[in-house]
Amino acid sequence: MNERRKRVVRFFLFLLVPIALVAFGPVIVQLAATGYARSHDCVLHEAFSNPCFVDGADRGELLYSLYLFGWLSQITIQIGIVATAFWALLFLIYFVSARGKD
């Protein structure tokens, strides 16, 4: 594989990072909120906000909002699927067109 092709492959692989972050970002935020709540013995669920005092401040409303942010993944995962399909199509087009030039 020549140097130019290696750079293009790295670029295509680098593009997968923001696609994955957009697609799974809300799930990551929801898991982080759940982990923070569990580590501080707080109750966290989708029904309503519960008080969660950490270092003298109530973090319950913030954790509740972050936990509900996970519902956004219903949309972002779909966007990630479409973006990944578009990425794969561009990747395939590049390698089919570059194959004849080598």
C-alpha positions in Angstrom: 0.0 0.0 0.0 1.5 3.3 -1.0 1.7 6.3 1.4 -1.2 8.3 -0.2 -3.5 5.3 0.2 -2.5 4.9 3.9 -3.3 8.5 4.6 -6.7 8.1 2.9 -7.4 5.0 5.0 -6.4 6.8 8.2 -8.7 9.7 7.2 -11.6 7.4 6.6 -11.0 5.6 9.9 -10.7 8.9 11.7 -14.2 9.9 10.3 -15.7 7.0 12.2 -14.9 8.5 15.5 -17.3 11.5 15.3 -19.9 9.3 13.7 -19.7 7.0 16.7 -19.7 9.9 19.2 -22.8 11.4 17.7 -24.6 8.0 17.5 -23.7 6.8 21.0 -23.1 10.0 22.8 -26.4 10.1 24.6 -26.1 6.5 25.7 -22.6 7.3 27.1 -24.0 10.3 29.0 -26.8 8.2 30.4 -24.4 5.5 31.6 -22.2 8.2 33.2 -25.1 9.6 35.1 -26.2 6.2 36.2 -22.7 5.4 37.4 -22.3 8.7 39.2 -25.7 8.2 40.9 -24.9 4.6 41.9 -21.5 5.6 43.3 -23.1 8.2 45.5 -26.0 5.9 46.6 -28.7 8.0 44.8 -31.9 6.8 43.3 -32.1 7.5 39.6 -35.0 6.6 37.3 -37.1 8.1 34.5 -40.3 8.9 36.5 -39.2 12.0 38.4 -36.2 13.7 40.0 -35.0 12.4 43.4 -32.8 14.4 45.8 -29.2 13.4 45.6 -26.9 15.4 47.8 -23.2 15.2 46.9 -20.8 17.5 48.7 -23.6 19.6 50.2 -25.3 20.3 46.9 -28.4 18.6 45.4 -27.4 16.9 42.1 -30.7 15.1 41.6 -32.2 17.4 38.9 -28.9 17.4 36.9 -28.7 13.6 37.1 -32.3 13.3 36.1 -31.8 15.5 33.0 -28.6 13.6 32.0 -30.4 10.3 32.4 -33.3 11.4 30.2 -30.7 12.6 27.6 -30.4 8.9 26.8 -33.7 9.0 25.0 -32.1 11.1 22.4 -30.3 8.0 21.3 -33.5 6.9 19.6 -32.7 9.5 17.0 -28.9 9.7 17.1 -28.4 5.9 16.6 -30.5 6.2 13.4 -28.4 9.1 12.3 -25.3 7.1 13.0 -26.5 4.2 10.9 -27.2 6.5 7.9 -23.8 8.3 8.3 -22.0 4.9 8.5 -23.7 3.7 5.4 -22.7 6.9 3.6 -19.2 6.5 4.9 -19.0 2.9 3.7 -20.3 4.0 0.3 -17.6 6.7 0.0 -15.0 4.3 1.2 -16.0 1.7 -1.4 -16.1 4.3 -4.2 -12.7 5.5 -3.3 -11.1 2.1 -3.3 -12.9 0.9 -6.5 -11.7 4.1 -8.3 -8.2 3.9 -6.8 -7.8 0.2 -7.7 -7.4 0.9 -11.4 -4.8 3.7 -10.8 -2.3 1.4 -9.1 
